């Protein structure tokens, strides 16, 4: 299967390989994010000799033996016997003085837990051989907390990495490259469920419908991704019950801290802070404050920031007993279909539209560039009403409001001006008003278009 996306990260890694002054690198990110495939692809495209070793959850001796076999094979030497990982690494650092050698240690946290003081050992090797060795040494791992601990000032490896990549989920556009044959509408639906995780997107079958893919992969007994969300959470969080309850509250639309606390049955505010902090660090939850009141902690809200986790806790987790006794299509039709089309996917479409604006802004393609994008809070005390607009951009105190419509009917001129009227009523003074429409637009008088930005669904996938 061809390697898809990650062009920016590939360029960074290739620069690292080819820069004679770069010595050590760090690549990390959550499991299934595609770190290993990215590295292997870069090694494949590079003409440099390389050694790739994925650590195992066994013993140091077992890892050393396996590592030694690979070293011998790549370097064309008789089978080497090392006393431990330190000796094996020292051998590689020492014997890379004449020819550049890429050495990748994947799943580093496994071997780190087995060898006391391994961070310090590697730091000593880097300092000892940096001026004489041509090695390109990369540590890689999925346990984000462990890998990020290598970057703190107290760690021996602090300041030793010339390249650092925290690999994130792919954006909606790169993700769509995994399922090119689907319509743009269905690309939105697929992204809303499987997000930007390459492993999930590779499982999508282009010969099946969106509904069939969802049922086969996440919404039927014994399906491929049945335990994916809980396995990932369990690997990072010990008190799983609390995390599950927090996710359920978030999936049901509770986003304020106080509401999550009351709905999740977490025992105390400090406990909830700990859980949310952990989930944010894992990049499955995000904390967001309105762009017009960023420092107001009371207005900050929490949202699930991982598509599969959101889908799982919204539709699957609470319905385990039903899934196991119902025919899969019947279950989907009764407990997922309507809400999925009317609420879930339109919500995901808003996120896609926001990503589109950020991508265009970064590339300099927007006529109306911006410095901030996010929610905008409004308050109407006379009407005892307050709320948020989901997509607003700001630059030099100038705002542009955007509305995303994932509906079957074209957006009409009257609908546009009703939205604008509502925005103005809430006190948001805008330079322009933007709209995204799945089904295009009705007839709009040309003289009324001057302050409008109108995007069609196809614009997002060009």
DRENNUBA-443658 format. One record per residue (C-alpha): residue in three letters; z, x, y. Coordinates in nm, 2 decimals. Example, Ala and Ser with C-alpha at 12.3 -4.5 7.8 and 13.67 -1.06 7.14 Angstrom:
// DRENNUBA-443658
+-----+--------+--------+--------+
|   r |     pz |     px |     py |
+-----+--------+--------+--------+
| ala |   0.78 |   1.23 |  -0.45 |
| ser |   0.71 |   1.37 |  -0.11 |
+-----+--------+--------+--------+
// end
This chain:
// DRENNUBA-443658
+-----+--------+--------+--------+
|   r |     pz |     px |     py |
+-----+--------+--------+--------+
| unk |   0.00 |   0.00 |   0.00 |
| unk |  -0.09 |   0.13 |   0.34 |
| unk |   0.18 |   0.23 |   0.59 |
| unk |   0.21 |  -0.01 |   0.87 |
| unk |   0.33 |   0.04 |   1.23 |
| unk |   0.60 |   0.29 |   1.36 |
| unk |   0.34 |   0.48 |   1.56 |
| unk |   0.59 |   0.58 |   1.83 |
| unk |   0.84 |   0.72 |   1.57 |
| unk |   0.56 |   0.90 |   1.38 |
| unk |   0.46 |   1.08 |   1.70 |
| unk |   0.82 |   1.19 |   1.76 |
| unk |   0.85 |   1.32 |   1.41 |
| unk |   0.52 |   1.50 |   1.42 |
| unk |   0.62 |   1.67 |   1.75 |
| unk |   0.94 |   1.78 |   1.58 |
| unk |   0.75 |   1.93 |   1.29 |
| unk |   0.51 |   2.12 |   1.51 |
| unk |   0.75 |   2.24 |   1.78 |
| unk |   0.87 |   2.59 |   1.68 |
| unk |   1.19 |   2.55 |   1.89 |
| unk |   1.30 |   2.23 |   1.71 |
| unk |   1.53 |   2.29 |   1.41 |
| unk |   1.74 |   1.99 |   1.31 |
| unk |   1.68 |   1.62 |   1.32 |
| unk |   1.87 |   1.30 |   1.25 |
| unk |   1.71 |   0.97 |   1.14 |
| unk |   1.92 |   0.66 |   1.07 |
| unk |   1.92 |   0.29 |   1.07 |
| unk |   2.03 |  -0.01 |   0.86 |
| unk |   1.92 |  -0.05 |   0.50 |
| unk |   1.57 |  -0.19 |   0.44 |
| unk |   1.46 |  -0.08 |   0.79 |
| unk |   1.20 |   0.16 |   0.65 |
| unk |   1.35 |   0.51 |   0.71 |
| unk |   1.24 |   0.65 |   0.38 |
| unk |   0.89 |   0.52 |   0.40 |
| unk |   0.85 |   0.65 |   0.75 |
| unk |   0.97 |   1.00 |   0.65 |
| unk |   0.76 |   1.01 |   0.34 |
| unk |   0.45 |   0.90 |   0.53 |
| unk |   0.51 |   1.17 |   0.79 |
| unk |   0.56 |   1.43 |   0.52 |
| unk |   0.23 |   1.31 |   0.35 |
| unk |   0.04 |   1.35 |   0.68 |
| unk |   0.19 |   1.69 |   0.76 |
| unk |   0.03 |   2.01 |   0.62 |
| unk |   0.37 |   2.18 |   0.60 |
| unk |   0.55 |   2.24 |   0.28 |
| unk |   0.84 |   2.00 |   0.23 |
| unk |   1.14 |   1.92 |   0.02 |
| unk |   1.27 |   1.56 |   0.01 |
| unk |   1.59 |   1.48 |  -0.17 |
| unk |   1.77 |   1.14 |  -0.19 |
| unk |   2.14 |   1.18 |  -0.25 |
| unk |   2.30 |   0.98 |  -0.53 |
| unk |   2.63 |   0.81 |  -0.57 |
| unk |   2.74 |   1.04 |  -0.85 |
| unk |   2.91 |   1.38 |  -0.83 |
| unk |   2.84 |   1.69 |  -0.63 |
| unk |   2.74 |   1.87 |  -0.95 |
| unk |   2.49 |   1.61 |  -1.05 |
| unk |   2.34 |   1.61 |  -0.70 |
| unk |   2.33 |   1.98 |  -0.69 |
| unk |   2.14 |   2.00 |  -1.02 |
| unk |   1.89 |   1.73 |  -0.91 |
| unk |   1.84 |   1.90 |  -0.58 |
| unk |   1.80 |   2.24 |  -0.75 |
| unk |   1.52 |   2.10 |  -0.97 |
| unk |   1.32 |   1.98 |  -0.67 |
| unk |   1.37 |   2.31 |  -0.49 |
| unk |   1.24 |   2.50 |  -0.79 |
| unk |   0.94 |   2.27 |  -0.83 |
| unk |   0.83 |   2.27 |  -0.47 |
| unk |   0.88 |   2.65 |  -0.42 |
| unk |   0.72 |   2.73 |  -0.76 |
| unk |   1.03 |   2.92 |  -0.88 |
| unk |   1.21 |   2.93 |  -1.22 |
| unk |   1.48 |   2.67 |  -1.25 |
| unk |   1.75 |   2.76 |  -1.00 |
| unk |   2.12 |   2.70 |  -1.07 |
| unk |   2.34 |   2.66 |  -0.76 |
| unk |   2.72 |   2.63 |  -0.77 |
| unk |   2.72 |   2.35 |  -0.51 |
| unk |   2.53 |   2.19 |  -0.22 |
| unk |   2.64 |   2.46 |   0.02 |
| unk |   2.48 |   2.73 |  -0.18 |
| unk |   2.16 |   2.53 |  -0.23 |
| unk |   2.13 |   2.46 |   0.15 |
| unk |   2.21 |   2.83 |   0.23 |
| unk |   1.93 |   2.93 |  -0.01 |
| unk |   1.68 |   2.71 |   0.17 |
| unk |   1.78 |   2.82 |   0.52 |
| unk |   1.77 |   3.19 |   0.43 |
| unk |   1.43 |   3.16 |   0.25 |
| unk |   1.25 |   2.99 |   0.53 |
| unk |   1.21 |   3.29 |   0.75 |
| unk |   0.84 |   3.34 |   0.70 |
| unk |   0.70 |   3.00 |   0.63 |
| unk |   0.79 |   2.66 |   0.79 |
| unk |   0.97 |   2.44 |   0.54 |
| unk |   1.07 |   2.07 |   0.60 |
| unk |   1.39 |   1.98 |   0.42 |
| unk |   1.50 |   1.61 |   0.42 |
| unk |   1.84 |   1.50 |   0.29 |
| unk |   1.82 |   1.12 |   0.26 |
| unk |   2.13 |   0.90 |   0.21 |
| unk |   2.34 |   1.18 |   0.35 |
| unk |   2.66 |   0.97 |   0.36 |
| unk |   2.67 |   0.98 |  -0.03 |
| unk |   2.68 |   1.36 |  -0.05 |
| unk |   2.90 |   1.38 |   0.26 |
| unk |   3.17 |   1.18 |   0.09 |
| unk |   3.17 |   1.42 |  -0.21 |
| unk |   3.17 |   1.76 |  -0.03 |
| unk |   3.47 |   1.82 |   0.20 |
| unk |   3.38 |   1.95 |   0.54 |
| unk |   3.00 |   1.92 |   0.48 |
| unk |   2.93 |   1.85 |   0.85 |
| unk |   3.10 |   2.18 |   0.93 |
| unk |   2.91 |   2.36 |   0.66 |
| unk |   2.58 |   2.24 |   0.79 |
| unk |   2.68 |   2.32 |   1.15 |
| unk |   2.75 |   2.68 |   1.04 |
| unk |   2.42 |   2.71 |   0.86 |
| unk |   2.23 |   2.58 |   1.16 |
| unk |   2.41 |   2.82 |   1.40 |
| unk |   2.37 |   3.11 |   1.15 |
| unk |   2.00 |   3.07 |   1.08 |
| unk |   1.85 |   2.90 |   1.39 |
| unk |   1.71 |   3.22 |   1.54 |
| unk |   1.57 |   3.35 |   1.21 |
| unk |   1.47 |   3.05 |   1.00 |
| unk |   1.16 |   2.82 |   1.03 |
| unk |   1.33 |   2.53 |   0.85 |
| unk |   1.29 |   2.18 |   0.98 |
| unk |   1.61 |   2.02 |   0.86 |
| unk |   1.65 |   1.64 |   0.87 |
| unk |   1.95 |   1.43 |   0.78 |
| unk |   1.89 |   1.06 |   0.71 |
| unk |   2.11 |   0.77 |   0.62 |
| unk |   2.17 |   0.39 |   0.62 |
| unk |   2.54 |   0.38 |   0.70 |
| unk |   2.51 |   0.35 |   1.07 |
| unk |   2.87 |   0.41 |   1.15 |
| unk |   2.87 |   0.74 |   0.94 |
| unk |   2.55 |   0.86 |   1.09 |
| unk |   2.65 |   0.79 |   1.45 |
| unk |   2.98 |   0.97 |   1.39 |
| unk |   2.77 |   1.29 |   1.36 |
| unk |   2.68 |   1.25 |   1.72 |
| unk |   3.03 |   1.23 |   1.87 |
| unk |   3.18 |   1.52 |   2.06 |
| unk |   3.45 |   1.58 |   1.80 |
| unk |   3.20 |   1.63 |   1.52 |
| unk |   3.10 |   1.98 |   1.43 |
| unk |   2.73 |   1.87 |   1.44 |
| unk |   2.75 |   1.75 |   1.80 |
| unk |   2.47 |   1.89 |   2.00 |
| unk |   2.29 |   2.04 |   1.70 |
| unk |   2.01 |   1.78 |   1.66 |
| unk |   1.68 |   1.84 |   1.84 |
| unk |   1.54 |   1.50 |   1.73 |
| unk |   1.74 |   1.18 |   1.70 |
| unk |   1.58 |   0.85 |   1.58 |
| unk |   1.79 |   0.53 |   1.55 |
| unk |   1.53 |   0.32 |   1.37 |
| unk |   1.53 |  -0.04 |   1.48 |
| unk |   1.36 |  -0.35 |   1.35 |
| unk |   0.99 |  -0.38 |   1.42 |
| unk |   0.89 |  -0.61 |   1.71 |
| unk |   0.70 |  -0.94 |   1.64 |
| unk |   0.36 |  -0.78 |   1.68 |
| unk |   0.41 |  -0.49 |   1.45 |
| unk |   0.56 |  -0.72 |   1.19 |
| unk |   0.26 |  -0.95 |   1.21 |
| unk |   0.05 |  -0.66 |   1.08 |
| unk |   0.20 |  -0.72 |   0.74 |
| unk |   0.06 |  -1.07 |   0.72 |
| unk |  -0.27 |  -1.05 |   0.91 |
| unk |  -0.44 |  -1.33 |   0.71 |
| unk |  -0.21 |  -1.60 |   0.84 |
| unk |  -0.28 |  -1.81 |   1.15 |
| unk |  -0.09 |  -1.71 |   1.47 |
| unk |   0.12 |  -2.02 |   1.44 |
| unk |   0.23 |  -1.92 |   1.09 |
| unk |   0.29 |  -1.56 |   1.21 |
| unk |   0.56 |  -1.71 |   1.44 |
| unk |   0.71 |  -1.90 |   1.15 |
| unk |   0.71 |  -1.60 |   0.92 |
| unk |   0.87 |  -1.38 |   1.18 |
| unk |   1.13 |  -1.64 |   1.25 |
| unk |   1.25 |  -1.60 |   0.89 |
| unk |   1.18 |  -1.24 |   0.79 |
| unk |   1.21 |  -1.07 |   1.13 |
| unk |   1.12 |  -0.71 |   1.18 |
| unk |   1.24 |  -0.56 |   0.84 |
| unk |   0.94 |  -0.39 |   0.67 |
| unk |   1.09 |  -0.44 |   0.32 |
| unk |   1.10 |  -0.82 |   0.36 |
| unk |   0.76 |  -0.84 |   0.52 |
| unk |   0.60 |  -0.65 |   0.24 |
| unk |   0.71 |  -0.92 |   0.00 |
| unk |   0.52 |  -1.19 |   0.18 |
| unk |   0.23 |  -1.32 |  -0.03 |
| unk |  -0.08 |  -1.39 |   0.18 |
| unk |  -0.21 |  -1.62 |  -0.10 |
| unk |   0.08 |  -1.86 |  -0.06 |
| unk |   0.17 |  -2.08 |   0.23 |
| unk |   0.46 |  -2.01 |   0.47 |
| unk |   0.67 |  -2.28 |   0.30 |
| unk |   0.59 |  -2.13 |  -0.05 |
| unk |   0.69 |  -1.78 |   0.07 |
| unk |   1.02 |  -1.90 |   0.21 |
| unk |   1.10 |  -2.10 |  -0.10 |
| unk |   1.00 |  -1.81 |  -0.34 |
| unk |   1.18 |  -1.54 |  -0.14 |
| unk |   1.50 |  -1.69 |   0.01 |
| unk |   1.53 |  -2.07 |  -0.07 |
| unk |   1.55 |  -2.10 |  -0.44 |
| unk |   1.79 |  -2.00 |  -0.72 |
| unk |   1.74 |  -1.64 |  -0.84 |
| unk |   1.49 |  -1.56 |  -0.56 |
| unk |   1.41 |  -1.21 |  -0.45 |
| unk |   1.62 |  -1.21 |  -0.14 |
| unk |   1.90 |  -1.44 |  -0.27 |
| unk |   2.18 |  -1.18 |  -0.23 |
| unk |   2.01 |  -0.96 |   0.04 |
| unk |   2.22 |  -1.08 |   0.34 |
| unk |   2.56 |  -1.08 |   0.16 |
| unk |   2.49 |  -0.74 |   0.00 |
| unk |   2.41 |  -0.58 |   0.34 |
| unk |   2.72 |  -0.73 |   0.50 |
| unk |   2.95 |  -0.64 |   0.20 |
| unk |   2.83 |  -0.28 |   0.22 |
| unk |   2.96 |  -0.25 |   0.58 |
| unk |   3.24 |  -0.51 |   0.61 |
| unk |   3.55 |  -0.53 |   0.39 |
| unk |   3.68 |  -0.87 |   0.50 |
| unk |   3.37 |  -1.06 |   0.40 |
| unk |   3.52 |  -1.41 |   0.43 |
| unk |   3.58 |  -1.37 |   0.80 |
| unk |   3.23 |  -1.24 |   0.86 |
| unk |   3.08 |  -1.53 |   0.67 |
| unk |   3.28 |  -1.78 |   0.88 |
| unk |   3.17 |  -1.61 |   1.20 |
| unk |   2.81 |  -1.62 |   1.10 |
| unk |   2.84 |  -1.99 |   1.01 |
| unk |   2.98 |  -2.07 |   1.35 |
| unk |   2.70 |  -1.87 |   1.52 |
| unk |   2.43 |  -2.04 |   1.30 |
| unk |   2.57 |  -2.38 |   1.40 |
| unk |   2.52 |  -2.30 |   1.77 |
| unk |   2.87 |  -2.19 |   1.87 |
| unk |   2.81 |  -1.89 |   2.10 |
| unk |   3.12 |  -1.87 |   2.32 |
| unk |   3.40 |  -1.65 |   2.20 |
| unk |   3.66 |  -1.93 |   2.22 |
| unk |   3.43 |  -2.17 |   2.02 |
| unk |   3.36 |  -1.91 |   1.76 |
| unk |   3.73 |  -1.84 |   1.72 |
| unk |   3.82 |  -2.21 |   1.67 |
| unk |   3.53 |  -2.28 |   1.44 |
| unk |   3.55 |  -1.97 |   1.22 |
| unk |   3.92 |  -1.99 |   1.13 |
| unk |   3.96 |  -1.62 |   1.21 |
| unk |   4.33 |  -1.57 |   1.25 |
| unk |   4.34 |  -1.40 |   1.60 |
| unk |   4.13 |  -1.30 |   1.90 |
| unk |   4.17 |  -0.92 |   1.82 |
| unk |   4.05 |  -0.99 |   1.46 |
| unk |   3.74 |  -1.17 |   1.60 |
| unk |   3.68 |  -0.89 |   1.84 |
| unk |   3.68 |  -0.64 |   1.56 |
| unk |   3.44 |  -0.85 |   1.35 |
| unk |   3.20 |  -0.91 |   1.64 |
| unk |   3.21 |  -0.55 |   1.74 |
| unk |   3.12 |  -0.45 |   1.39 |
| unk |   2.84 |  -0.70 |   1.36 |
| unk |   2.70 |  -0.59 |   1.69 |
| unk |   2.70 |  -0.23 |   1.58 |
| unk |   2.52 |  -0.33 |   1.26 |
| unk |   2.26 |  -0.50 |   1.49 |
| unk |   2.29 |  -0.84 |   1.33 |
| unk |   2.47 |  -1.00 |   1.62 |
| unk |   2.41 |  -0.94 |   2.00 |
| unk |   2.62 |  -1.01 |   2.30 |
| unk |   2.44 |  -1.14 |   2.60 |
| unk |   2.54 |  -1.22 |   2.96 |
| unk |   2.32 |  -1.40 |   3.21 |
| unk |   2.12 |  -1.16 |   3.43 |
| unk |   2.26 |  -1.31 |   3.75 |
| unk |   2.62 |  -1.26 |   3.64 |
| unk |   2.62 |  -0.97 |   3.40 |
| unk |   2.98 |  -0.86 |   3.45 |
| unk |   3.14 |  -1.20 |   3.39 |
| unk |   3.29 |  -1.18 |   3.05 |
| unk |   3.36 |  -1.55 |   3.03 |
| unk |   2.98 |  -1.62 |   3.05 |
| unk |   2.88 |  -1.37 |   2.78 |
| unk |   2.77 |  -1.53 |   2.46 |
| unk |   2.71 |  -1.41 |   2.10 |
| unk |   2.40 |  -1.48 |   1.90 |
| unk |   2.27 |  -1.38 |   1.55 |
| unk |   2.01 |  -1.11 |   1.61 |
| unk |   1.87 |  -1.08 |   1.26 |
| unk |   1.62 |  -1.34 |   1.15 |
| unk |   1.70 |  -1.35 |   0.77 |
| unk |   2.07 |  -1.36 |   0.84 |
| unk |   2.02 |  -1.65 |   1.08 |
| unk |   1.80 |  -1.84 |   0.84 |
| unk |   2.04 |  -1.77 |   0.55 |
| unk |   2.35 |  -1.89 |   0.73 |
| unk |   2.18 |  -2.19 |   0.89 |
| unk |   2.02 |  -2.33 |   0.57 |
| unk |   2.12 |  -2.15 |   0.25 |
| unk |   2.49 |  -2.04 |   0.26 |
| unk |   2.63 |  -2.39 |   0.31 |
| unk |   2.40 |  -2.54 |   0.06 |
| unk |   2.45 |  -2.32 |  -0.25 |
| unk |   2.56 |  -2.61 |  -0.46 |
| unk |   2.26 |  -2.81 |  -0.37 |
| unk |   2.01 |  -2.53 |  -0.42 |
| unk |   2.13 |  -2.48 |  -0.78 |
| unk |   2.09 |  -2.84 |  -0.88 |
| unk |   1.78 |  -2.95 |  -0.68 |
| unk |   1.41 |  -2.88 |  -0.73 |
| unk |   1.33 |  -2.61 |  -0.47 |
| unk |   1.05 |  -2.80 |  -0.28 |
| unk |   1.27 |  -3.11 |  -0.26 |
| unk |   1.56 |  -2.91 |  -0.13 |
| unk |   1.33 |  -2.75 |   0.14 |
| unk |   1.19 |  -3.08 |   0.24 |
| unk |   1.53 |  -3.25 |   0.27 |
| unk |   1.75 |  -2.98 |   0.42 |
| unk |   1.52 |  -2.73 |   0.60 |
| unk |   1.17 |  -2.87 |   0.69 |
| unk |   1.25 |  -3.10 |   0.99 |
| unk |   1.50 |  -2.88 |   1.17 |
| unk |   1.30 |  -2.57 |   1.09 |
| unk |   0.99 |  -2.71 |   1.27 |
| unk |   1.16 |  -2.89 |   1.55 |
| unk |   1.45 |  -2.65 |   1.64 |
| unk |   1.45 |  -2.32 |   1.44 |
| unk |   1.09 |  -2.20 |   1.50 |
| unk |   1.07 |  -2.30 |   1.87 |
| unk |   1.39 |  -2.10 |   1.92 |
| unk |   1.23 |  -1.80 |   1.75 |
| unk |   0.92 |  -1.85 |   1.96 |
| unk |   1.13 |  -1.80 |   2.27 |
| unk |   1.24 |  -1.46 |   2.14 |
| unk |   0.88 |  -1.37 |   2.06 |
| unk |   0.77 |  -1.46 |   2.41 |
| unk |   1.05 |  -1.24 |   2.55 |
| unk |   0.95 |  -0.95 |   2.33 |
| unk |   0.59 |  -1.00 |   2.45 |
| unk |   0.69 |  -0.97 |   2.81 |
| unk |   0.90 |  -0.66 |   2.75 |
| unk |   0.61 |  -0.49 |   2.56 |
| unk |   0.36 |  -0.57 |   2.84 |
| unk |   0.61 |  -0.46 |   3.10 |
| unk |   0.66 |  -0.13 |   2.93 |
| unk |   0.29 |  -0.07 |   2.90 |
| unk |   0.23 |  -0.15 |   3.26 |
| unk |   0.01 |  -0.44 |   3.19 |
| unk |   0.21 |  -0.70 |   3.38 |
| unk |   0.10 |  -0.79 |   3.74 |
| unk |   0.45 |  -0.90 |   3.80 |
| unk |   0.66 |  -0.62 |   3.65 |
| unk |   1.03 |  -0.66 |   3.62 |
| unk |   1.36 |  -0.46 |   3.59 |
| unk |   1.56 |  -0.72 |   3.41 |
| unk |   1.49 |  -1.00 |   3.16 |
| unk |   1.73 |  -1.25 |   3.00 |
| unk |   1.91 |  -1.58 |   3.05 |
| unk |   1.99 |  -1.72 |   3.40 |
| unk |   2.31 |  -1.92 |   3.45 |
| unk |   2.32 |  -2.22 |   3.68 |
| unk |   2.60 |  -2.45 |   3.78 |
| unk |   2.58 |  -2.80 |   3.94 |
| unk |   2.93 |  -2.90 |   4.02 |
| unk |   2.83 |  -3.23 |   4.18 |
| unk |   2.67 |  -3.34 |   3.86 |
| unk |   2.94 |  -3.16 |   3.65 |
| unk |   2.66 |  -2.98 |   3.47 |
| unk |   2.59 |  -2.62 |   3.40 |
| unk |   2.37 |  -2.43 |   3.16 |
| unk |   2.12 |  -2.15 |   3.12 |
| unk |   1.75 |  -2.09 |   3.15 |
| unk |   1.65 |  -1.87 |   2.85 |
| unk |   1.38 |  -1.65 |   2.99 |
| unk |   1.39 |  -1.52 |   3.35 |
| unk |   1.27 |  -1.19 |   3.48 |
| unk |   1.40 |  -1.02 |   3.79 |
| unk |   1.27 |  -0.74 |   4.02 |
| unk |   1.40 |  -0.67 |   4.37 |
| unk |   1.59 |  -1.00 |   4.37 |
| unk |   1.26 |  -1.19 |   4.29 |
| unk |   1.27 |  -1.41 |   3.99 |
| unk |   1.01 |  -1.55 |   3.76 |
| unk |   1.10 |  -1.84 |   3.53 |
| unk |   0.93 |  -1.87 |   3.18 |
| unk |   0.93 |  -2.17 |   2.95 |
| unk |   0.81 |  -2.14 |   2.59 |
| unk |   0.67 |  -2.45 |   2.42 |
| unk |   0.60 |  -2.45 |   2.05 |
| unk |   0.47 |  -2.80 |   2.01 |
| unk |   0.16 |  -2.97 |   1.88 |
| unk |   0.05 |  -3.12 |   2.21 |
| unk |  -0.10 |  -2.92 |   2.50 |
| unk |   0.13 |  -2.86 |   2.80 |
| unk |   0.03 |  -3.10 |   3.08 |
| unk |   0.04 |  -3.05 |   3.45 |
| unk |   0.31 |  -3.31 |   3.48 |
| unk |   0.52 |  -3.13 |   3.22 |
| unk |   0.49 |  -2.80 |   3.41 |
| unk |   0.60 |  -2.95 |   3.74 |
| unk |   0.88 |  -3.14 |   3.59 |
| unk |   1.01 |  -2.81 |   3.46 |
| unk |   0.96 |  -2.65 |   3.80 |
| unk |   1.14 |  -2.94 |   3.96 |
| unk |   1.44 |  -2.89 |   3.73 |
| unk |   1.45 |  -2.51 |   3.80 |
| unk |   1.44 |  -2.57 |   4.18 |
| unk |   1.71 |  -2.83 |   4.15 |
| unk |   1.94 |  -2.57 |   3.98 |
| unk |   1.91 |  -2.33 |   4.27 |
| unk |   1.68 |  -2.08 |   4.11 |
| unk |   1.43 |  -1.97 |   4.37 |
| unk |   1.12 |  -1.83 |   4.19 |
| unk |   0.83 |  -1.62 |   4.30 |
| unk |   0.63 |  -1.77 |   4.01 |
| unk |   0.66 |  -1.99 |   3.71 |
| unk |   0.54 |  -1.88 |   3.36 |
| unk |   0.47 |  -2.08 |   3.05 |
| unk |   0.39 |  -2.01 |   2.69 |
| unk |   0.22 |  -2.28 |   2.49 |
| unk |   0.13 |  -2.29 |   2.12 |
| unk |  -0.13 |  -2.56 |   2.18 |
| unk |  -0.28 |  -2.46 |   2.51 |
| unk |  -0.28 |  -2.67 |   2.83 |
| unk |  -0.41 |  -2.99 |   2.97 |
| unk |  -0.62 |  -3.01 |   3.28 |
| unk |  -0.45 |  -2.84 |   3.57 |
| unk |  -0.60 |  -2.84 |   3.92 |
| unk |  -0.71 |  -2.49 |   4.03 |
| unk |  -0.52 |  -2.52 |   4.36 |
| unk |  -0.20 |  -2.57 |   4.16 |
| unk |  -0.24 |  -2.26 |   3.95 |
| unk |  -0.17 |  -2.01 |   4.22 |
| unk |   0.21 |  -1.98 |   4.14 |
| unk |   0.17 |  -2.03 |   3.77 |
| unk |   0.14 |  -1.77 |   3.48 |
| unk |  -0.01 |  -1.95 |   3.17 |
| unk |  -0.01 |  -1.78 |   2.83 |
| unk |  -0.15 |  -1.92 |   2.52 |
| unk |  -0.03 |  -1.84 |   2.17 |
| unk |  -0.34 |  -1.62 |   2.10 |
| unk |  -0.25 |  -1.40 |   2.40 |
| unk |   0.06 |  -1.28 |   2.21 |
| unk |  -0.14 |  -1.15 |   1.92 |
| unk |  -0.44 |  -0.97 |   2.09 |
+-----+--------+--------+--------+
// end
